[in-house]
Amino acid sequence: TVAINFPNPFNPDTGSTIIEFVQPVGVTVRGYLFSISGRLVRVLNDTNLAVGRAFATSGNSAYSWDGRDFNGAPVGNGVYLVHIINETARTVLARGKILIVR
């Protein structure tokens, strides 16, 4: 399954990107963001859930990412990979690519 984010590309200086995915009922998920070289940049969890988002389909969830790493520093321009992981089964629910352009 594909994790869809918008806007894409996005400029962290002017906002954040929303990463949408289907979350099965009763499953704990986390979003892992990697640089194109495979370095883990950030882990998204319940504190990063996009609030106030209306979904057409039950079971959809979304994370908001501000383009910052673990330390709160802005990441550089480029492609970042997102993996949405089912933490219970340790399986990938969705994958996607995010392009940052300033």
Sequence and secondary structure as in RCSB ss.txt:
>XXXX:A:sequence
TVAINFPNPFNPDTGSTIIEFVQPVGVTVRGYLFSISGRLVRVLNDTNLAVGRAFATSGNSAYSWDGRDFNGAPV
GNGVYLVHIINETARTVLARGKILIVR
>XXXX:A:secstr
 B EEESSSB TTS  EEEEEE  TT  EEEEEEETTS EEEEE GGGB  S   SSTTEEEEEE SB TTS B 
 SEEEEEEEEETTTTEEEEEEEEEE  
